[in-house]
């Protein structure tokens, strides 16, 4: 599926908006409260099931090629979204966001991500249709990103640095010293001020903008259909805030996840370069079928997740009284990006 009809775009966008509205109405009505594990599990299961059903429908309608592209793109974007959660966790901790308000911050971040990625997808699809050489640029960029993921694997959370927009916002807007519920602005002595909640939302939104620069080239390495790219991104982002609370402490234990993502991004980068060479009629350059990409992504994430949990269990056992080192335990507990 290279070009989807307008009615299909409208159907998917309206459908996602309706689901998001129902999510908001059920989850966010009433007084602010923490997500329970049961509540988060139900919503994550619902959104994953929705994505699987959509992929099956796409396979039936357009064939296994398009369906495979969607599932490969969805798994890649979902994996990258989990990596995003590590940084979101750092930001929430850095700014001391009360847990009962964290889901509101995540909601704003997800909405901003959907809008920004929609814009990037439109730009990327138009650019690739006109400039085929961009495949080389995307490929090299993904390989470099894979290298930086491995290089920065052991960065501590205190190394998180505020970007230019965030520093500008701190200077320009008068900010209250404490949170005022979930409000982003408040009037103090007749003067309108912003609360730290707005600063956190800016941090989440601008950080996700940087993540989009990685994820969009990655999925365009799996499919050239803007519709498949958008739908895979949208389904991966939906339910992300519930996943944040479902993972909870487990999020800090996935210490090898960045290695898996680095391998996937590097693989897709090589795939893009080979595809560009193939399109330029270089005889030795092979085309990697979508089922191979799907298998590589699925196996890589499974292996790195299992390896992370095995290591975390080993560290827990050796950290018992009279057992092993506290330094190893603290390393296991540090969020990895």
N, C-alpha and C positions, 0 to 999 in steps of 0.2 A: 504494500500500500504506500504509494508515493504521495498521492494527493487524496485526501478524504473530502467527501462532500460537505458543504456548509451545514446541512441539517445534522450531520453526525457530530461535528464540532459543537454545535449548539446543544445537542442532546447530552453530550458528555459534560460540558461545562455547567449546564443547568442542573443536571443530576448531581454533580459534585457539590454545587452550592446548596442544593436541598439537603443533602446528607450532612454537610457542615452545619447548616442551620439547625437541623434536628439535634446534632451533637451539642451545639451551643445551648439549645433550649433545655436539653436533659441534664447536661453536665454543669452548666454555669448558672442555672436558676437558683434562687434562694441565697442564703448566706455563703460567703467563701468557705471552702472546706478542702481538706486534703483528699487526694485520690486514694481509694483503697486498692489493694492488690487485685481483689476480685473485679472491681469496676474497671481497672486498667486492662486486665486480662480479657474481659468480655469485649471491650472496644477494640483492642488490638486484633483479636481474633475476627471480629466483624470486618475490619478494614482489610485484613489480609484475605479473608474469604471473598470480599467484594472484588479485590484485584484479581484473584484466581478466576472467578466467574467471568470477569471482563475479558481476561486473556483467553479463556475457553471460547467465549462468544466470538472474539476476534479470529481465533483459529478456525472455527466453523465457517465464519463468513468470508474471510480472506485467504484462508489456507494456513498450513503449518509454518510457512516461512515468516509471515507477518506475526503469527502467534508466538513463534520462537523469539522474534525480535523484541516483542513486548516483554516476555518473561525475562529475557536476558537483560533488557534495559531496566526493568523493575527491580530485579535482584541487585544490579549494580547500584542504582540510585538508592535503594533501601539500605544497602551496605554502607554507602557514603553518608546516608542520613544518620545511621547509628554512630558513625565517626563524628558527625556534627554534634551529637549529644554529649560527647566528651567535653567539647569546648563550651557548650551551653552549661554543662555542670560546673565548669571552672568559673564562668561568668556569674552564675547564680551564687556560687560560694564567695567569689571576690566581692560582690556587692551586697552580700548578706540578705538576699531576697527571702522573706518569710515563706515557708513551704506552702501555705494555703493560697498564696498569690502567684506561685510559680507557673501554674497552668495558664493564667491569663497572659503572662509574658511570653510563654511558648506559643500561645494562640496568635499573638501579634506577629511573632517571628515567622510562623508558618504562612500566614496570609501574605506578609511581605515577600516571603520566598516564592510563593505561587505567582505573584505579580511580576517579580523580577525575573524569574525563570521563564515566564511566558514571553516577556520582552526579549530575553536572550535567545530563546528558541526561534522566535520570528526572525531576529537578526541573523542568527547562525544559519538557518535554512536558506534565507535569501542570499547570504554570502557564499555558501557552498555551491549553490546552483549557478553562480556567476564565476567564482574563482576556485577551480578545482585544486589549485596548488595549496589551498588552505588545509587540505588533508595532511600535507607534510607538516605544516605549522602545528596543527592540533596534535599530531602524533608525537612530535618532538616535545611539545608542552606537557603531554601526559607522561612521557618517559621522565622528564625533569621533575614533574610533580611526584612521581613514584620515588625518585631519588630523595627528594626533600622529606617525604614521609618516613623513610628509613633513617635519614640523617637526624631528624628531629624526634625520633621515637621516644627518647628518654628525657625530653624536656619536662621540667617541673611546672606545676600549675602557677607558681609565682612568676614564671617567665611570660605570662600573658601580658601583652602590651596594648594599650589603648590606641586605636587608630586616629587619624587626623580629624575625622568628623566627630568622634566622641570627645576628643580634647577641645575642639571648637565649641561643642554644645556645653561643656562644663564651664567654659569661659564666658559664653554669651548669656546663658540662661541662669537667672538667680534660682538657686536650688535649696530646698528645705534640708535640714540636717538628717531628718528621719523620714521613714515611709509614713504616708497618711492613708491607711487602708490600701486599696488598690487604685487610688486616684493618681492621675498623672500631673494634674495641676491643682493648686489650692490658693485661696486668697488669704494672705497673712497681713494684718494691719492695713487693709485696703490695697495691698500690693499683690499682683498676680505672680505666683512662683510655681516652678515645676518641682516635682518630687523625684527622688532617686529612681522611681518606677519608670519614668520617661527615659532617663539615662540608660537604664538596663535594656529597655526596648530598642533604643538606638544601637546599643552594643550588639544585641542579638541580631537585629536586622542587617547591620553593616557587615557583621561576621558572616552571615549566611550569603551575602552578596559575593564574598570571596570564595565561599564553597561552590557557588553556582559556576564560577569561572573554571572549576575543575570538573564538575559533574556534567555540564552541557557538552563539552568536547568529548567526554567519555562515552556518553550515550549516542552521540552522532557517529562514533566509531562502530556502533552496533547496528544502526539503522539510519537511513536518510529521510525517513518519513517524519515530518514535523508533528503529525497527529500522534504517532506512536511515542515520539520523544516527550510530548506534552503529557499524554495520558500516563506514561510510566512515571514521570516526575510527580504528577499530581497524586497518583495512588501511593507512591512512596512517602510523600509528605503527609498525607491524610493519616491521622492516628499517631503521628509522631510524638505529640505531647503525652498521650497515654503510654506510649512505649517508654518514654523517659521515666515515668513513675513505676512502670512494670519492671524495668531492669534494675532500678534502685541501686543497691550495693553491688549488684552484678556488673554494673557499668564499669566499676573500677577494677574488676577482675579480668576484663578482656584485654590483657596486656599485649597480645600478639595481633590484635585486629589491624593495626596499622601496617604490619608486614603483609597481611593478606590483601589489604586494599592497595598497597604499593605494587604487589605482583599483578593484581587485576588491571590497574591503570597502566602499568608497563606493558602488559599483554595487549591491551586495547590500543596503546600507542603504536606498538609494532604492527598490529593488524591494520591500522590506518595507513601507515607508511607503505606496507605491502599492497594494500588496495589502491593507493595512489599510483604506485609503480605499475600495477596491473592495468589500470586505466590508461596509463601512458605507454601501454603495449610493451612493457619489459617482460620478455618471455619467461624468465625464471621465477618471477614473483607470483606466488600462489594466492588464491583466494581462500580465506579461512571461513568455512561454513558456519552458519549461526548456531548449529547444534554443538559444535566444538566450543564456541564462545560460552554458550549456556553451561556446558559441562565444566569448563575451566572455572567460571565464576562460582557455580554451586559447590564444587569440590573444594576450592580454595577457602571459601568462607566457612565451610563445615570443618575443615582441618584446623584452621586458625582458632575457631571458637572452641572446639574440643581441646586443643592443645592449651589454650588459655585457662580453661576450667580445670584441666588436670594439674597445671602448674599451680593454680590458686589453691587447690586442695592439698598439694604437697607442701606448699608454704604454710598453710594452716596447721598441718600435722607437725611440722618442724618448729612451729612457733609456740608450742605448748610449754608450760613451766618446766625448766630443766632441759628444754629442747633447744631449739636453734635460735638463730640470730634475729634480733629485732629489726636490723637494717633491711634484711631480706623481706620481712613482713611489711615494713613501711613502703618498700619499693613496690610490692604487689598491690598495696592499697592506693598508690598514686595514680590519678587518672592519666591515661596515655592518649596522645593525639595522634 
